[in-house]
Amino acid sequence: MKKNNSAGNVLCCALFIIALTCFFASTAMALKIGDSAPDFAVLDMQGIQRTMTDYQGQVVIVNFWATYCPPCREEKPSMEKFYQENKDQGLQILAVTGEKKRSVERYLKKFPLSLKVLRDEQGTMHRSYGVLSYPQSFVVDRHGTIVHVFFGSQDWTGRAVSEVIFPLLAE
């Protein structure tokens, strides 16, 4: 008598598809140090379309975050301070969220930010940068090249960040 093993076949297929998806997500879409920063066209909180080319010649930190992400919220005060202290040297910080405008407005009402907040509601920037977790920050030099990637919450006024950013600002 033959046993019906359809549940095992379905599980095996599902695991294969998940593994394949993870493989392509981590290899095909992940950016590496030395890659050109992908261009984008997304709206800021005022409804103005922004692109990466708007920030040519500046050192840009592209920070992917969410209002519901505790580590993201934790790093925002030091990020804001770092931006205020260095914006006159050519630093631009783009805080990119995939959330709807209303959710972000509620957050910004409680925790105002002067750095640029961009809305990637369709997820195109997230996909082109290969973002799989929050917070994740790409450091782009004045030539548009990714020179560093920070994973997780950072103390933006700390030594680890300064060692990466200050030499770029001095160029």
Phi and psi in radians as a Rosetta constraint file:
Dihedral C 1 N 2 CA 2 C 2 CIRCULARHARMONIC -1.566 0.35
Dihedral N 2 CA 2 C 2 N 3 CIRCULARHARMONIC 2.367 0.35
Dihedral C 2 N 3 CA 3 C 3 CIRCULARHARMONIC -1.511 0.35
Dihedral N 3 CA 3 C 3 N 4 CIRCULARHARMONIC 2.513 0.35
Dihedral C 3 N 4 CA 4 C 4 CIRCULARHARMONIC -1.475 0.35
Dihedral N 4 CA 4 C 4 N 5 CIRCULARHARMONIC 2.039 0.35
Dihedral C 4 N 5 CA 5 C 5 CIRCULARHARMONIC -2.012 0.35
Dihedral N 5 CA 5 C 5 N 6 CIRCULARHARMONIC 0.538 0.35
Dihedral C 5 N 6 CA 6 C 6 CIRCULARHARMONIC -1.164 0.35
Dihedral N 6 CA 6 C 6 N 7 CIRCULARHARMONIC -0.616 0.35
Dihedral C 6 N 7 CA 7 C 7 CIRCULARHARMONIC -1.111 0.35
Dihedral N 7 CA 7 C 7 N 8 CIRCULARHARMONIC -0.710 0.35
Dihedral C 7 N 8 CA 8 C 8 CIRCULARHARMONIC -1.142 0.35
Dihedral N 8 CA 8 C 8 N 9 CIRCULARHARMONIC -0.684 0.35
Dihedral C 8 N 9 CA 9 C 9 CIRCULARHARMONIC -1.148 0.35
Dihedral N 9 CA 9 C 9 N 10 CIRCULARHARMONIC -0.723 0.35
Dihedral C 9 N 10 CA 10 C 10 CIRCULARHARMONIC -1.112 0.35
Dihedral N 10 CA 10 C 10 N 11 CIRCULARHARMONIC -0.782 0.35
Dihedral C 10 N 11 CA 11 C 11 CIRCULARHARMONIC -1.080 0.35
Dihedral N 11 CA 11 C 11 N 12 CIRCULARHARMONIC -0.761 0.35
Dihedral C 11 N 12 CA 12 C 12 CIRCULARHARMONIC -1.089 0.35
Dihedral N 12 CA 12 C 12 N 13 CIRCULARHARMONIC -0.755 0.35
Dihedral C 12 N 13 CA 13 C 13 CIRCULARHARMONIC -1.095 0.35
Dihedral N 13 CA 13 C 13 N 14 CIRCULARHARMONIC -0.780 0.35
Dihedral C 13 N 14 CA 14 C 14 CIRCULARHARMONIC -1.089 0.35
Dihedral N 14 CA 14 C 14 N 15 CIRCULARHARMONIC -0.758 0.35
Dihedral C 14 N 15 CA 15 C 15 CIRCULARHARMONIC -1.120 0.35
Dihedral N 15 CA 15 C 15 N 16 CIRCULARHARMONIC -0.672 0.35
Dihedral C 15 N 16 CA 16 C 16 CIRCULARHARMONIC -1.104 0.35
Dihedral N 16 CA 16 C 16 N 17 CIRCULARHARMONIC -0.769 0.35
Dihedral C 16 N 17 CA 17 C 17 CIRCULARHARMONIC -1.136 0.35
Dihedral N 17 CA 17 C 17 N 18 CIRCULARHARMONIC -0.718 0.35
Dihedral C 17 N 18 CA 18 C 18 CIRCULARHARMONIC -1.103 0.35
Dihedral N 18 CA 18 C 18 N 19 CIRCULARHARMONIC -0.784 0.35
Dihedral C 18 N 19 CA 19 C 19 CIRCULARHARMONIC -1.093 0.35
Dihedral N 19 CA 19 C 19 N 20 CIRCULARHARMONIC -0.733 0.35
Dihedral C 19 N 20 CA 20 C 20 CIRCULARHARMONIC -1.120 0.35
Dihedral N 20 CA 20 C 20 N 21 CIRCULARHARMONIC -0.749 0.35
Dihedral C 20 N 21 CA 21 C 21 CIRCULARHARMONIC -1.081 0.35
Dihedral N 21 CA 21 C 21 N 22 CIRCULARHARMONIC -0.800 0.35
Dihedral C 21 N 22 CA 22 C 22 CIRCULARHARMONIC -1.084 0.35
Dihedral N 22 CA 22 C 22 N 23 CIRCULARHARMONIC -0.709 0.35
Dihedral C 22 N 23 CA 23 C 23 CIRCULARHARMONIC -1.061 0.35
Dihedral N 23 CA 23 C 23 N 24 CIRCULARHARMONIC -0.860 0.35
Dihedral C 23 N 24 CA 24 C 24 CIRCULARHARMONIC -1.221 0.35
Dihedral N 24 CA 24 C 24 N 25 CIRCULARHARMONIC -0.610 0.35
Dihedral C 24 N 25 CA 25 C 25 CIRCULARHARMONIC -1.134 0.35
Dihedral N 25 CA 25 C 25 N 26 CIRCULARHARMONIC -0.650 0.35
Dihedral C 25 N 26 CA 26 C 26 CIRCULARHARMONIC -1.531 0.35
Dihedral N 26 CA 26 C 26 N 27 CIRCULARHARMONIC -0.357 0.35
Dihedral C 26 N 27 CA 27 C 27 CIRCULARHARMONIC -1.847 0.35
Dihedral N 27 CA 27 C 27 N 28 CIRCULARHARMONIC -0.817 0.35
Dihedral C 27 N 28 CA 28 C 28 CIRCULARHARMONIC -1.308 0.35
Dihedral N 28 CA 28 C 28 N 29 CIRCULARHARMONIC -0.579 0.35
Dihedral C 28 N 29 CA 29 C 29 CIRCULARHARMONIC -1.836 0.35
Dihedral N 29 CA 29 C 29 N 30 CIRCULARHARMONIC -0.293 0.35
Dihedral C 29 N 30 CA 30 C 30 CIRCULARHARMONIC -1.233 0.35
Dihedral N 30 CA 30 C 30 N 31 CIRCULARHARMONIC 2.300 0.35
Dihedral C 30 N 31 CA 31 C 31 CIRCULARHARMONIC -1.514 0.35
Dihedral N 31 CA 31 C 31 N 32 CIRCULARHARMONIC 2.669 0.35
Dihedral C 31 N 32 CA 32 C 32 CIRCULARHARMONIC -2.095 0.35
Dihedral N 32 CA 32 C 32 N 33 CIRCULARHARMONIC 2.771 0.35
Dihedral C 32 N 33 CA 33 C 33 CIRCULARHARMONIC -1.037 0.35
Dihedral N 33 CA 33 C 33 N 34 CIRCULARHARMONIC 2.309 0.35
Dihedral C 33 N 34 CA 34 C 34 CIRCULARHARMONIC 1.782 0.35
Dihedral N 34 CA 34 C 34 N 35 CIRCULARHARMONIC -0.290 0.35
Dihedral C 34 N 35 CA 35 C 35 CIRCULARHARMONIC -1.302 0.35
Dihedral N 35 CA 35 C 35 N 36 CIRCULARHARMONIC 2.672 0.35
Dihedral C 35 N 36 CA 36 C 36 CIRCULARHARMONIC -1.269 0.35
Dihedral N 36 CA 36 C 36 N 37 CIRCULARHARMONIC 2.455 0.35
Dihedral C 36 N 37 CA 37 C 37 CIRCULARHARMONIC -1.189 0.35
Dihedral N 37 CA 37 C 37 N 38 CIRCULARHARMONIC 2.250 0.35
Dihedral C 37 N 38 CA 38 C 38 CIRCULARHARMONIC -1.101 0.35
Dihedral N 38 CA 38 C 38 N 39 CIRCULARHARMONIC 2.489 0.35
Dihedral C 38 N 39 CA 39 C 39 CIRCULARHARMONIC -1.332 0.35
Dihedral N 39 CA 39 C 39 N 40 CIRCULARHARMONIC 2.885 0.35
Dihedral C 39 N 40 CA 40 C 40 CIRCULARHARMONIC -2.699 0.35
Dihedral N 40 CA 40 C 40 N 41 CIRCULARHARMONIC 2.917 0.35
Dihedral C 40 N 41 CA 41 C 41 CIRCULARHARMONIC -2.501 0.35
Dihedral N 41 CA 41 C 41 N 42 CIRCULARHARMONIC 1.722 0.35
Dihedral C 41 N 42 CA 42 C 42 CIRCULARHARMONIC -2.341 0.35
Dihedral N 42 CA 42 C 42 N 43 CIRCULARHARMONIC 2.890 0.35
Dihedral C 42 N 43 CA 43 C 43 CIRCULARHARMONIC -1.618 0.35
Dihedral N 43 CA 43 C 43 N 44 CIRCULARHARMONIC 2.519 0.35
Dihedral C 43 N 44 CA 44 C 44 CIRCULARHARMONIC -1.538 0.35
Dihedral N 44 CA 44 C 44 N 45 CIRCULARHARMONIC -3.037 0.35
Dihedral C 44 N 45 CA 45 C 45 CIRCULARHARMONIC -1.231 0.35
Dihedral N 45 CA 45 C 45 N 46 CIRCULARHARMONIC -0.301 0.35
Dihedral C 45 N 46 CA 46 C 46 CIRCULARHARMONIC -1.612 0.35
Dihedral N 46 CA 46 C 46 N 47 CIRCULARHARMONIC 0.025 0.35
Dihedral C 46 N 47 CA 47 C 47 CIRCULARHARMONIC 1.484 0.35
Dihedral N 47 CA 47 C 47 N 48 CIRCULARHARMONIC 0.211 0.35
Dihedral C 47 N 48 CA 48 C 48 CIRCULARHARMONIC -1.577 0.35
Dihedral N 48 CA 48 C 48 N 49 CIRCULARHARMONIC 2.308 0.35
Dihedral C 48 N 49 CA 49 C 49 CIRCULARHARMONIC -1.267 0.35
Dihedral N 49 CA 49 C 49 N 50 CIRCULARHARMONIC 2.284 0.35
Dihedral C 49 N 50 CA 50 C 50 CIRCULARHARMONIC -2.073 0.35
Dihedral N 50 CA 50 C 50 N 51 CIRCULARHARMONIC 2.550 0.35
Dihedral C 50 N 51 CA 51 C 51 CIRCULARHARMONIC -2.293 0.35
Dihedral N 51 CA 51 C 51 N 52 CIRCULARHARMONIC 2.858 0.35
Dihedral C 51 N 52 CA 52 C 52 CIRCULARHARMONIC -1.111 0.35
Dihedral N 52 CA 52 C 52 N 53 CIRCULARHARMONIC -0.588 0.35
Dihedral C 52 N 53 CA 53 C 53 CIRCULARHARMONIC -1.147 0.35
Dihedral N 53 CA 53 C 53 N 54 CIRCULARHARMONIC -0.342 0.35
Dihedral C 53 N 54 CA 54 C 54 CIRCULARHARMONIC -1.068 0.35
Dihedral N 54 CA 54 C 54 N 55 CIRCULARHARMONIC -0.389 0.35
Dihedral C 54 N 55 CA 55 C 55 CIRCULARHARMONIC -1.953 0.35
Dihedral N 55 CA 55 C 55 N 56 CIRCULARHARMONIC 0.340 0.35
Dihedral C 55 N 56 CA 56 C 56 CIRCULARHARMONIC -0.972 0.35
Dihedral N 56 CA 56 C 56 N 57 CIRCULARHARMONIC 2.455 0.35
Dihedral C 56 N 57 CA 57 C 57 CIRCULARHARMONIC 1.455 0.35
Dihedral N 57 CA 57 C 57 N 58 CIRCULARHARMONIC -0.023 0.35
Dihedral C 57 N 58 CA 58 C 58 CIRCULARHARMONIC -1.941 0.35
Dihedral N 58 CA 58 C 58 N 59 CIRCULARHARMONIC 2.767 0.35
Dihedral C 58 N 59 CA 59 C 59 CIRCULARHARMONIC -1.466 0.35
Dihedral N 59 CA 59 C 59 N 60 CIRCULARHARMONIC 2.171 0.35
Dihedral C 59 N 60 CA 60 C 60 CIRCULARHARMONIC -2.104 0.35
Dihedral N 60 CA 60 C 60 N 61 CIRCULARHARMONIC 2.293 0.35
Dihedral C 60 N 61 CA 61 C 61 CIRCULARHARMONIC -1.848 0.35
Dihedral N 61 CA 61 C 61 N 62 CIRCULARHARMONIC 2.043 0.35
Dihedral C 61 N 62 CA 62 C 62 CIRCULARHARMONIC -1.734 0.35
Dihedral N 62 CA 62 C 62 N 63 CIRCULARHARMONIC 1.821 0.35
Dihedral C 62 N 63 CA 63 C 63 CIRCULARHARMONIC -1.845 0.35
Dihedral N 63 CA 63 C 63 N 64 CIRCULARHARMONIC 2.036 0.35
Dihedral C 63 N 64 CA 64 C 64 CIRCULARHARMONIC -1.617 0.35
Dihedral N 64 CA 64 C 64 N 65 CIRCULARHARMONIC 2.268 0.35
Dihedral C 64 N 65 CA 65 C 65 CIRCULARHARMONIC -2.694 0.35
Dihedral N 65 CA 65 C 65 N 66 CIRCULARHARMONIC 3.048 0.35
Dihedral C 65 N 66 CA 66 C 66 CIRCULARHARMONIC -2.566 0.35
Dihedral N 66 CA 66 C 66 N 67 CIRCULARHARMONIC 2.578 0.35
Dihedral C 66 N 67 CA 67 C 67 CIRCULARHARMONIC -1.149 0.35
Dihedral N 67 CA 67 C 67 N 68 CIRCULARHARMONIC -0.465 0.35
Dihedral C 67 N 68 CA 68 C 68 CIRCULARHARMONIC -1.552 0.35
Dihedral N 68 CA 68 C 68 N 69 CIRCULARHARMONIC 0.048 0.35
Dihedral C 68 N 69 CA 69 C 69 CIRCULARHARMONIC -1.661 0.35
Dihedral N 69 CA 69 C 69 N 70 CIRCULARHARMONIC 1.906 0.35
Dihedral C 69 N 70 CA 70 C 70 CIRCULARHARMONIC -0.969 0.35
Dihedral N 70 CA 70 C 70 N 71 CIRCULARHARMONIC -0.782 0.35
Dihedral C 70 N 71 CA 71 C 71 CIRCULARHARMONIC -1.118 0.35
Dihedral N 71 CA 71 C 71 N 72 CIRCULARHARMONIC -0.544 0.35
Dihedral C 71 N 72 CA 72 C 72 CIRCULARHARMONIC -1.151 0.35
Dihedral N 72 CA 72 C 72 N 73 CIRCULARHARMONIC -0.806 0.35
Dihedral C 72 N 73 CA 73 C 73 CIRCULARHARMONIC -1.133 0.35
Dihedral N 73 CA 73 C 73 N 74 CIRCULARHARMONIC -0.618 0.35
Dihedral C 73 N 74 CA 74 C 74 CIRCULARHARMONIC -1.107 0.35
Dihedral N 74 CA 74 C 74 N 75 CIRCULARHARMONIC -0.668 0.35
Dihedral C 74 N 75 CA 75 C 75 CIRCULARHARMONIC -1.495 0.35
Dihedral N 75 CA 75 C 75 N 76 CIRCULARHARMONIC -0.248 0.35
Dihedral C 75 N 76 CA 76 C 76 CIRCULARHARMONIC -1.073 0.35
Dihedral N 76 CA 76 C 76 N 77 CIRCULARHARMONIC -0.726 0.35
Dihedral C 76 N 77 CA 77 C 77 CIRCULARHARMONIC -1.054 0.35
Dihedral N 77 CA 77 C 77 N 78 CIRCULARHARMONIC -0.753 0.35
Dihedral C 77 N 78 CA 78 C 78 CIRCULARHARMONIC -1.252 0.35
Dihedral N 78 CA 78 C 78 N 79 CIRCULARHARMONIC -0.529 0.35
Dihedral C 78 N 79 CA 79 C 79 CIRCULARHARMONIC -1.155 0.35
Dihedral N 79 CA 79 C 79 N 80 CIRCULARHARMONIC -0.781 0.35
Dihedral C 79 N 80 CA 80 C 80 CIRCULARHARMONIC -1.070 0.35
Dihedral N 80 CA 80 C 80 N 81 CIRCULARHARMONIC -0.763 0.35
Dihedral C 80 N 81 CA 81 C 81 CIRCULARHARMONIC -1.099 0.35
Dihedral N 81 CA 81 C 81 N 82 CIRCULARHARMONIC -0.781 0.35
Dihedral C 81 N 82 CA 82 C 82 CIRCULARHARMONIC -1.064 0.35
Dihedral N 82 CA 82 C 82 N 83 CIRCULARHARMONIC -0.732 0.35
Dihedral C 82 N 83 CA 83 C 83 CIRCULARHARMONIC -1.093 0.35
Dihedral N 83 CA 83 C 83 N 84 CIRCULARHARMONIC -0.838 0.35
Dihedral C 83 N 84 CA 84 C 84 CIRCULARHARMONIC -1.035 0.35
Dihedral N 84 CA 84 C 84 N 85 CIRCULARHARMONIC -0.687 0.35
Dihedral C 84 N 85 CA 85 C 85 CIRCULARHARMONIC -1.316 0.35
Dihedral N 85 CA 85 C 85 N 86 CIRCULARHARMONIC -0.346 0.35
Dihedral C 85 N 86 CA 86 C 86 CIRCULARHARMONIC -2.206 0.35
Dihedral N 86 CA 86 C 86 N 87 CIRCULARHARMONIC -0.019 0.35
Dihedral C 86 N 87 CA 87 C 87 CIRCULARHARMONIC -1.103 0.35
Dihedral N 87 CA 87 C 87 N 88 CIRCULARHARMONIC -0.521 0.35
Dihedral C 87 N 88 CA 88 C 88 CIRCULARHARMONIC -1.304 0.35
Dihedral N 88 CA 88 C 88 N 89 CIRCULARHARMONIC -0.196 0.35
Dihedral C 88 N 89 CA 89 C 89 CIRCULARHARMONIC -1.647 0.35
Dihedral N 89 CA 89 C 89 N 90 CIRCULARHARMONIC 0.124 0.35
Dihedral C 89 N 90 CA 90 C 90 CIRCULARHARMONIC 1.728 0.35
Dihedral N 90 CA 90 C 90 N 91 CIRCULARHARMONIC 0.389 0.35
Dihedral C 90 N 91 CA 91 C 91 CIRCULARHARMONIC -1.611 0.35
Dihedral N 91 CA 91 C 91 N 92 CIRCULARHARMONIC 2.352 0.35
Dihedral C 91 N 92 CA 92 C 92 CIRCULARHARMONIC -2.244 0.35
Dihedral N 92 CA 92 C 92 N 93 CIRCULARHARMONIC 2.313 0.35
Dihedral C 92 N 93 CA 93 C 93 CIRCULARHARMONIC -2.035 0.35
Dihedral N 93 CA 93 C 93 N 94 CIRCULARHARMONIC 2.189 0.35
Dihedral C 93 N 94 CA 94 C 94 CIRCULARHARMONIC -1.934 0.35
Dihedral N 94 CA 94 C 94 N 95 CIRCULARHARMONIC 1.936 0.35
Dihedral C 94 N 95 CA 95 C 95 CIRCULARHARMONIC -1.625 0.35
Dihedral N 95 CA 95 C 95 N 96 CIRCULARHARMONIC 1.871 0.35
Dihedral C 95 N 96 CA 96 C 96 CIRCULARHARMONIC -1.796 0.35
Dihedral N 96 CA 96 C 96 N 97 CIRCULARHARMONIC 2.154 0.35
Dihedral C 96 N 97 CA 97 C 97 CIRCULARHARMONIC -2.172 0.35
Dihedral N 97 CA 97 C 97 N 98 CIRCULARHARMONIC 2.598 0.35
Dihedral C 97 N 98 CA 98 C 98 CIRCULARHARMONIC -1.640 0.35
Dihedral N 98 CA 98 C 98 N 99 CIRCULARHARMONIC 0.099 0.35
Dihedral C 98 N 99 CA 99 C 99 CIRCULARHARMONIC -1.443 0.35
Dihedral N 99 CA 99 C 99 N 100 CIRCULARHARMONIC 2.840 0.35
Dihedral C 99 N 100 CA 100 C 100 CIRCULARHARMONIC -1.197 0.35
Dihedral N 100 CA 100 C 100 N 101 CIRCULARHARMONIC 2.667 0.35
Dihedral C 100 N 101 CA 101 C 101 CIRCULARHARMONIC -0.956 0.35
Dihedral N 101 CA 101 C 101 N 102 CIRCULARHARMONIC -0.760 0.35
Dihedral C 101 N 102 CA 102 C 102 CIRCULARHARMONIC -1.066 0.35
Dihedral N 102 CA 102 C 102 N 103 CIRCULARHARMONIC -0.731 0.35
Dihedral C 102 N 103 CA 103 C 103 CIRCULARHARMONIC -1.102 0.35
Dihedral N 103 CA 103 C 103 N 104 CIRCULARHARMONIC -0.743 0.35
Dihedral C 103 N 104 CA 104 C 104 CIRCULARHARMONIC -1.205 0.35
Dihedral N 104 CA 104 C 104 N 105 CIRCULARHARMONIC -0.690 0.35
Dihedral C 104 N 105 CA 105 C 105 CIRCULARHARMONIC -1.051 0.35
Dihedral N 105 CA 105 C 105 N 106 CIRCULARHARMONIC -0.716 0.35
Dihedral C 105 N 106 CA 106 C 106 CIRCULARHARMONIC -1.062 0.35
Dihedral N 106 CA 106 C 106 N 107 CIRCULARHARMONIC -0.770 0.35
Dihedral C 106 N 107 CA 107 C 107 CIRCULARHARMONIC -1.089 0.35
Dihedral N 107 CA 107 C 107 N 108 CIRCULARHARMONIC -0.838 0.35
Dihedral C 107 N 108 CA 108 C 108 CIRCULARHARMONIC -1.176 0.35
Dihedral N 108 CA 108 C 108 N 109 CIRCULARHARMONIC -0.424 0.35
Dihedral C 108 N 109 CA 109 C 109 CIRCULARHARMONIC -1.163 0.35
Dihedral N 109 CA 109 C 109 N 110 CIRCULARHARMONIC -0.677 0.35
Dihedral C 109 N 110 CA 110 C 110 CIRCULARHARMONIC -1.414 0.35
Dihedral N 110 CA 110 C 110 N 111 CIRCULARHARMONIC -0.643 0.35
Dihedral C 110 N 111 CA 111 C 111 CIRCULARHARMONIC -2.279 0.35
Dihedral N 111 CA 111 C 111 N 112 CIRCULARHARMONIC 1.389 0.35
Dihedral C 111 N 112 CA 112 C 112 CIRCULARHARMONIC -1.086 0.35
Dihedral N 112 CA 112 C 112 N 113 CIRCULARHARMONIC 2.508 0.35
Dihedral C 112 N 113 CA 113 C 113 CIRCULARHARMONIC -2.251 0.35
Dihedral N 113 CA 113 C 113 N 114 CIRCULARHARMONIC 2.413 0.35
Dihedral C 113 N 114 CA 114 C 114 CIRCULARHARMONIC -1.643 0.35
Dihedral N 114 CA 114 C 114 N 115 CIRCULARHARMONIC -0.284 0.35
Dihedral C 114 N 115 CA 115 C 115 CIRCULARHARMONIC -1.240 0.35
Dihedral N 115 CA 115 C 115 N 116 CIRCULARHARMONIC 2.848 0.35
Dihedral C 115 N 116 CA 116 C 116 CIRCULARHARMONIC -1.254 0.35
Dihedral N 116 CA 116 C 116 N 117 CIRCULARHARMONIC 2.217 0.35
Dihedral C 116 N 117 CA 117 C 117 CIRCULARHARMONIC -1.874 0.35
Dihedral N 117 CA 117 C 117 N 118 CIRCULARHARMONIC 2.124 0.35
Dihedral C 117 N 118 CA 118 C 118 CIRCULARHARMONIC -1.945 0.35
Dihedral N 118 CA 118 C 118 N 119 CIRCULARHARMONIC 2.508 0.35
Dihedral C 118 N 119 CA 119 C 119 CIRCULARHARMONIC -1.873 0.35
Dihedral N 119 CA 119 C 119 N 120 CIRCULARHARMONIC 2.009 0.35
Dihedral C 119 N 120 CA 120 C 120 CIRCULARHARMONIC -1.887 0.35
Dihedral N 120 CA 120 C 120 N 121 CIRCULARHARMONIC 1.089 0.35
Dihedral C 120 N 121 CA 121 C 121 CIRCULARHARMONIC -1.117 0.35
Dihedral N 121 CA 121 C 121 N 122 CIRCULARHARMONIC -0.457 0.35
Dihedral C 121 N 122 CA 122 C 122 CIRCULARHARMONIC -1.529 0.35
Dihedral N 122 CA 122 C 122 N 123 CIRCULARHARMONIC -0.175 0.35
Dihedral C 122 N 123 CA 123 C 123 CIRCULARHARMONIC 1.379 0.35
Dihedral N 123 CA 123 C 123 N 124 CIRCULARHARMONIC 0.199 0.35
Dihedral C 123 N 124 CA 124 C 124 CIRCULARHARMONIC -1.153 0.35
Dihedral N 124 CA 124 C 124 N 125 CIRCULARHARMONIC -0.711 0.35
Dihedral C 124 N 125 CA 125 C 125 CIRCULARHARMONIC -1.166 0.35
Dihedral N 125 CA 125 C 125 N 126 CIRCULARHARMONIC -0.747 0.35
Dihedral C 125 N 126 CA 126 C 126 CIRCULARHARMONIC -0.988 0.35
Dihedral N 126 CA 126 C 126 N 127 CIRCULARHARMONIC -0.778 0.35
Dihedral C 126 N 127 CA 127 C 127 CIRCULARHARMONIC -1.186 0.35
Dihedral N 127 CA 127 C 127 N 128 CIRCULARHARMONIC -0.766 0.35
Dihedral C 127 N 128 CA 128 C 128 CIRCULARHARMONIC -1.198 0.35
Dihedral N 128 CA 128 C 128 N 129 CIRCULARHARMONIC -0.469 0.35
Dihedral C 128 N 129 CA 129 C 129 CIRCULARHARMONIC -1.601 0.35
Dihedral N 129 CA 129 C 129 N 130 CIRCULARHARMONIC -0.127 0.35
Dihedral C 129 N 130 CA 130 C 130 CIRCULARHARMONIC 1.227 0.35
Dihedral N 130 CA 130 C 130 N 131 CIRCULARHARMONIC 0.598 0.35
Dihedral C 130 N 131 CA 131 C 131 CIRCULARHARMONIC -1.354 0.35
Dihedral N 131 CA 131 C 131 N 132 CIRCULARHARMONIC 2.190 0.35
Dihedral C 131 N 132 CA 132 C 132 CIRCULARHARMONIC -2.084 0.35
Dihedral N 132 CA 132 C 132 N 133 CIRCULARHARMONIC -0.197 0.35
Dihedral C 132 N 133 CA 133 C 133 CIRCULARHARMONIC -2.629 0.35
Dihedral N 133 CA 133 C 133 N 134 CIRCULARHARMONIC 2.834 0.35
Dihedral C 133 N 134 CA 134 C 134 CIRCULARHARMONIC -2.041 0.35
Dihedral N 134 CA 134 C 134 N 135 CIRCULARHARMONIC 2.677 0.35
Dihedral C 134 N 135 CA 135 C 135 CIRCULARHARMONIC -1.301 0.35
Dihedral N 135 CA 135 C 135 N 136 CIRCULARHARMONIC 2.679 0.35
Dihedral C 135 N 136 CA 136 C 136 CIRCULARHARMONIC -2.483 0.35
Dihedral N 136 CA 136 C 136 N 137 CIRCULARHARMONIC 2.276 0.35
Dihedral C 136 N 137 CA 137 C 137 CIRCULARHARMONIC -2.247 0.35
Dihedral N 137 CA 137 C 137 N 138 CIRCULARHARMONIC 2.243 0.35
Dihedral C 137 N 138 CA 138 C 138 CIRCULARHARMONIC -1.818 0.35
Dihedral N 138 CA 138 C 138 N 139 CIRCULARHARMONIC 2.236 0.35
Dihedral C 138 N 139 CA 139 C 139 CIRCULARHARMONIC -1.717 0.35
Dihedral N 139 CA 139 C 139 N 140 CIRCULARHARMONIC 2.157 0.35
Dihedral C 139 N 140 CA 140 C 140 CIRCULARHARMONIC -2.035 0.35
Dihedral N 140 CA 140 C 140 N 141 CIRCULARHARMONIC 2.227 0.35
Dihedral C 140 N 141 CA 141 C 141 CIRCULARHARMONIC -1.355 0.35
Dihedral N 141 CA 141 C 141 N 142 CIRCULARHARMONIC -3.138 0.35
Dihedral C 141 N 142 CA 142 C 142 CIRCULARHARMONIC -1.149 0.35
Dihedral N 142 CA 142 C 142 N 143 CIRCULARHARMONIC -0.228 0.35
Dihedral C 142 N 143 CA 143 C 143 CIRCULARHARMONIC -1.729 0.35
Dihedral N 143 CA 143 C 143 N 144 CIRCULARHARMONIC 0.025 0.35
Dihedral C 143 N 144 CA 144 C 144 CIRCULARHARMONIC 1.511 0.35
Dihedral N 144 CA 144 C 144 N 145 CIRCULARHARMONIC 0.316 0.35
Dihedral C 144 N 145 CA 145 C 145 CIRCULARHARMONIC -1.806 0.35
Dihedral N 145 CA 145 C 145 N 146 CIRCULARHARMONIC 2.369 0.35
Dihedral C 145 N 146 CA 146 C 146 CIRCULARHARMONIC -1.264 0.35
Dihedral N 146 CA 146 C 146 N 147 CIRCULARHARMONIC 2.130 0.35
Dihedral C 146 N 147 CA 147 C 147 CIRCULARHARMONIC -1.969 0.35
Dihedral N 147 CA 147 C 147 N 148 CIRCULARHARMONIC -0.242 0.35
Dihedral C 147 N 148 CA 148 C 148 CIRCULARHARMONIC -2.855 0.35
Dihedral N 148 CA 148 C 148 N 149 CIRCULARHARMONIC 2.642 0.35
Dihedral C 148 N 149 CA 149 C 149 CIRCULARHARMONIC -2.282 0.35
Dihedral N 149 CA 149 C 149 N 150 CIRCULARHARMONIC 2.211 0.35
Dihedral C 149 N 150 CA 150 C 150 CIRCULARHARMONIC -1.772 0.35
Dihedral N 150 CA 150 C 150 N 151 CIRCULARHARMONIC 2.271 0.35
Dihedral C 150 N 151 CA 151 C 151 CIRCULARHARMONIC -1.908 0.35
Dihedral N 151 CA 151 C 151 N 152 CIRCULARHARMONIC 2.329 0.35
Dihedral C 151 N 152 CA 152 C 152 CIRCULARHARMONIC 1.473 0.35
Dihedral N 152 CA 152 C 152 N 153 CIRCULARHARMONIC 3.080 0.35
Dihedral C 152 N 153 CA 153 C 153 CIRCULARHARMONIC -1.167 0.35
Dihedral N 153 CA 153 C 153 N 154 CIRCULARHARMONIC 2.434 0.35
Dihedral C 153 N 154 CA 154 C 154 CIRCULARHARMONIC -2.136 0.35
Dihedral N 154 CA 154 C 154 N 155 CIRCULARHARMONIC 2.671 0.35
Dihedral C 154 N 155 CA 155 C 155 CIRCULARHARMONIC -1.585 0.35
Dihedral N 155 CA 155 C 155 N 156 CIRCULARHARMONIC 1.750 0.35
Dihedral C 155 N 156 CA 156 C 156 CIRCULARHARMONIC -1.224 0.35
Dihedral N 156 CA 156 C 156 N 157 CIRCULARHARMONIC -0.171 0.35
Dihedral C 156 N 157 CA 157 C 157 CIRCULARHARMONIC -1.777 0.35
Dihedral N 157 CA 157 C 157 N 158 CIRCULARHARMONIC 0.090 0.35
Dihedral C 157 N 158 CA 158 C 158 CIRCULARHARMONIC -1.553 0.35
Dihedral N 158 CA 158 C 158 N 159 CIRCULARHARMONIC 3.068 0.35
Dihedral C 158 N 159 CA 159 C 159 CIRCULARHARMONIC -1.126 0.35
Dihedral N 159 CA 159 C 159 N 160 CIRCULARHARMONIC -0.724 0.35
Dihedral C 159 N 160 CA 160 C 160 CIRCULARHARMONIC -1.024 0.35
Dihedral N 160 CA 160 C 160 N 161 CIRCULARHARMONIC -0.726 0.35
Dihedral C 160 N 161 CA 161 C 161 CIRCULARHARMONIC -1.272 0.35
Dihedral N 161 CA 161 C 161 N 162 CIRCULARHARMONIC -0.798 0.35
Dihedral C 161 N 162 CA 162 C 162 CIRCULARHARMONIC -0.997 0.35
Dihedral N 162 CA 162 C 162 N 163 CIRCULARHARMONIC -0.708 0.35
Dihedral C 162 N 163 CA 163 C 163 CIRCULARHARMONIC -1.116 0.35
Dihedral N 163 CA 163 C 163 N 164 CIRCULARHARMONIC -0.463 0.35
Dihedral C 163 N 164 CA 164 C 164 CIRCULARHARMONIC -1.528 0.35
Dihedral N 164 CA 164 C 164 N 165 CIRCULARHARMONIC -0.797 0.35
Dihedral C 164 N 165 CA 165 C 165 CIRCULARHARMONIC -1.442 0.35
Dihedral N 165 CA 165 C 165 N 166 CIRCULARHARMONIC -0.757 0.35
Dihedral C 165 N 166 CA 166 C 166 CIRCULARHARMONIC -1.044 0.35
Dihedral N 166 CA 166 C 166 N 167 CIRCULARHARMONIC -0.728 0.35
Dihedral C 166 N 167 CA 167 C 167 CIRCULARHARMONIC -1.084 0.35
Dihedral N 167 CA 167 C 167 N 168 CIRCULARHARMONIC -0.577 0.35
Dihedral C 167 N 168 CA 168 C 168 CIRCULARHARMONIC -1.213 0.35
Dihedral N 168 CA 168 C 168 N 169 CIRCULARHARMONIC -0.678 0.35
Dihedral C 168 N 169 CA 169 C 169 CIRCULARHARMONIC -1.180 0.35
Dihedral N 169 CA 169 C 169 N 170 CIRCULARHARMONIC -0.471 0.35
Dihedral C 169 N 170 CA 170 C 170 CIRCULARHARMONIC -1.344 0.35
Dihedral N 170 CA 170 C 170 N 171 CIRCULARHARMONIC -0.257 0.35
